[in-house]
Amino acid sequence: MVELAAFPLLDKGALVGGCARLPVRIDGERLAAEVDALPASLWGSRGGRVGVHNQAEAIFLRGHAPAEGDKPIEDREPFALLPYLRSIFSDEIRARPMRCLLARMQGGAYIAPHIDRGDYFAKTIRLHLPVTTHDQVAMYAGGRVYRMRPGEVWALNNCGVHGVLNASATRSRTHVICDFLPDAPLLELLARSDRGLGVADAAVEAELGRLQQQQHVR
């Protein structure tokens, strides 16, 4: 298991901004078909995640949810069923993966704005690979809204305020979410990434704020 104590704290504001699209293109249809072929029995739980992630289903591919305690970060059985995803990590991103999961948000679900705190999050780089999504999904980060599409790879500054809104009543959103060590090939991709794709969206920001307040009142 990798010892994170040897790694420095990252300035994700400088490395990522809010979100940054990496100069990498993957086969979105192939990835979606691979995920769709997973046994349906793997879905249906939060995978041990709690708090703001209560509305998202999860399948952990590597490691465990932080709420489950200090467990080893190793491959889980479902990861072996996703050979194309594994090849993306080794051939395109070329960095060592840490915790990794599939996250599915049903229509109307949201993840309230929050910050991921702790050395683990400050020393790893979080990537999102959209599997299935649509135009009513908004990723909010750094005061901007981003639309992520299949075939793309995005870095997210999860050490800043971020959240997700799925405004569709019926359509779900599924992403691969994986934290990577800051190995040189990934840092080089980040240096060439596009950080100017976020837009100000007062309606999304207001709705996430309303939902966050509603969550606190309950």
BAKOL-318480 format. One line per 5 residues: their letters; for each residue z, x, y of C-alpha. Coordinates in steps of 0.001 Angstrom, whole numbers. Example, Ala and Ser with C-alpha at 12.3 -4.5 7.8 and 13.67 -1.06 7.14 Angstrom:
AS	7800 12300 -4500 ~ 7140 13670 -1060
This chain:
MVELA	0 0 0 ~ -879 1259 3502 ~ 2100 2311 5624 ~ 1509 841 9082 ~ 4180 3017 10699
AFPLL	1600 5797 10904 ~ -749 3726 13056 ~ -515 3345 16852 ~ -81 123 18773 ~ -3500 -1069 19917
DKGAL	-4523 -2098 23424 ~ -6382 -5203 22330 ~ -7080 -6214 25902 ~ -9205 -3077 26239 ~ -10634 -3172 22712
VGGCA	-11448 -6867 22469 ~ -10704 -8743 25690 ~ -10291 -12371 24564 ~ -12936 -12465 21836 ~ -15826 -10089 21187
RLPVR	-18904 -10636 19027 ~ -19641 -7575 16923 ~ -23206 -6200 16616 ~ -23320 -7326 12980 ~ -25400 -10090 11399
IDGER	-24554 -11472 7982 ~ -26175 -14098 5745 ~ -24261 -17210 6804 ~ -25887 -19440 4189 ~ -25032 -17026 1388
LAAEV	-21423 -16760 2529 ~ -21107 -20549 2830 ~ -22555 -21066 -658 ~ -20099 -18548 -2097 ~ -17142 -20268 -430
DALPA	-18403 -23726 -1421 ~ -18475 -22585 -5063 ~ -14725 -21869 -5107 ~ -12707 -24246 -7302 ~ -11581 -27260 -5275
SLWGS	-8093 -26784 -6737 ~ -7621 -23696 -4552 ~ -7567 -25872 -1449 ~ -5008 -28458 -432 ~ -2128 -26329 894
RGGRV	-1307 -24203 3923 ~ -1044 -21105 1745 ~ 2483 -20447 2974 ~ 1602 -20499 6676 ~ 3952 -22414 8965
GVHNQ	4453 -23300 12623 ~ 1306 -23684 14695 ~ -833 -23337 11555 ~ 506 -26502 9938 ~ -2792 -28340 10416
AEAIF	-4938 -25742 8638 ~ -5452 -25375 4900 ~ -5526 -21794 3668 ~ -6496 -19723 658 ~ -5138 -16181 823
LRGHA	-7600 -13592 -474 ~ -5414 -10571 268 ~ -1706 -10490 899 ~ 551 -13409 1755 ~ 1548 -15448 4773
PAEGD	4193 -13654 6885 ~ 6599 -16555 6313 ~ 6678 -15675 2606 ~ 8413 -12388 3323 ~ 7571 -8716 2969
KPIED	5152 -8897 54 ~ 2489 -6349 -909 ~ -894 -6647 775 ~ -3150 -6592 -2257 ~ -6162 -8532 -3512
REPFA	-5422 -12041 -4743 ~ -7383 -13678 -7581 ~ -9736 -15791 -5386 ~ -11074 -12660 -3677 ~ -12803 -11636 -6918
LLPYL	-14867 -14847 -6702 ~ -16406 -13768 -3384 ~ -18551 -10688 -4084 ~ -20772 -11141 -1032 ~ -17756 -11287 1268
RSIFS	-16403 -8134 -344 ~ -19724 -6405 307 ~ -19598 -7423 3979 ~ -16250 -5700 4302 ~ -17402 -2516 2565
DEIRA	-20997 -2258 3836 ~ -20994 -3852 7295 ~ -17472 -3623 8711 ~ -16509 -475 6782 ~ -12809 -718 7523
RPMRC	-9827 -1275 5266 ~ -8810 -4944 5050 ~ -5198 -6029 5247 ~ -4210 -9728 5090 ~ -7222 -11934 4570
LLARM	-7616 -15680 4135 ~ -9942 -18625 4256 ~ -8753 -21205 6791 ~ -10077 -24772 6953 ~ -9346 -27196 9767
QGGAY	-10221 -30831 9134 ~ -11650 -33022 11879 ~ -9215 -33550 14726 ~ -7015 -30599 13768 ~ -5858 -27976 16229
IAPHI	-3875 -24771 16445 ~ -1770 -24802 19589 ~ -1986 -21812 21948 ~ 334 -19036 20803 ~ 714 -15256 20513
DRGDY	1005 -13336 17236 ~ 3950 -10984 17740 ~ 5048 -7940 15773 ~ 3845 -4465 14887 ~ 1569 -5704 12110
FAKTI	-514 -7737 14553 ~ -423 -5026 17233 ~ -1723 -2393 14802 ~ -4523 -4330 13103 ~ -7780 -5842 14356
RLHLP	-8392 -9489 13518 ~ -11924 -10557 12649 ~ -13305 -14069 12214 ~ -16352 -14814 10071 ~ -17417 -18456 10569
VTTHD	-18359 -20157 7306 ~ -18885 -23766 8412 ~ -18487 -24930 11979 ~ -20068 -27064 14704 ~ -20327 -27338 18494
QVAMY	-17103 -29335 18869 ~ -14997 -26407 17676 ~ -13561 -24294 20484 ~ -11771 -20984 20106 ~ -9535 -20432 23130
AGGRV	-8509 -16868 23978 ~ -7807 -14958 27151 ~ -8337 -18065 29265 ~ -11886 -18559 27973 ~ -13540 -20718 25306
YRMRP	-15792 -19205 22650 ~ -18230 -20856 20233 ~ -18508 -18882 17007 ~ -21420 -19541 14660 ~ -22212 -18742 11001
GEVWA	-23868 -15382 10577 ~ -21701 -13829 13287 ~ -18615 -11600 13137 ~ -16047 -11867 15902 ~ -12949 -9932 16897
LNNCG	-10054 -11967 18298 ~ -7255 -10661 20480 ~ -4437 -12400 18627 ~ -1845 -10472 20643 ~ -2849 -12599 23632
VHGVL	-2640 -16373 23980 ~ -5111 -18041 21622 ~ -5659 -21397 19943 ~ -8316 -23569 18294 ~ -9465 -27138 18860
NASAT	-11627 -29102 16425 ~ -12597 -32077 18552 ~ -14727 -33754 15882 ~ -13151 -36707 14119 ~ -14993 -36044 10867
RSRTH	-16367 -32497 10620 ~ -14312 -29572 9363 ~ -14322 -25905 10312 ~ -13865 -23033 7842 ~ -13487 -19370 8793
VICDF	-12744 -16163 6959 ~ -9901 -14558 8923 ~ -9085 -10955 8103 ~ -7025 -8198 9688 ~ -8414 -4666 9427
LPDAP	-7036 -1228 10037 ~ -8591 418 13123 ~ -10861 2723 11146 ~ -13554 4606 13057 ~ -16565 2484 11987
LLELL	-14853 -717 13166 ~ -13814 866 16460 ~ -17436 1915 16960 ~ -18587 -1665 16375 ~ -16008 -2908 18860
ARSDR	-17280 -437 21458 ~ -20742 -2020 21147 ~ -19553 -5630 20959 ~ -20403 -8409 23401 ~ -17294 -9503 25305
GLGVA	-19025 -11673 27880 ~ -19586 -14819 25824 ~ -16487 -16784 26816 ~ -16689 -19609 29355 ~ -14106 -21406 31431
DAAVE	-13584 -24913 30044 ~ -10883 -26869 31836 ~ -11187 -29836 29456 ~ -10501 -27736 26340 ~ -7665 -25887 28046
AELGR	-6087 -29153 29210 ~ -6377 -30771 25781 ~ -4822 -27792 24018 ~ -2044 -27792 26595 ~ -1446 -31501 26019
LQQQQ	-1335 -31046 22256 ~ 996 -28074 22603 ~ 3379 -30129 24734 ~ 3149 -33039 22311 ~ 4029 -30691 19456
HVR	7124 -29473 21310 ~ 8304 -33032 21989 ~ 8274 -34003 18304
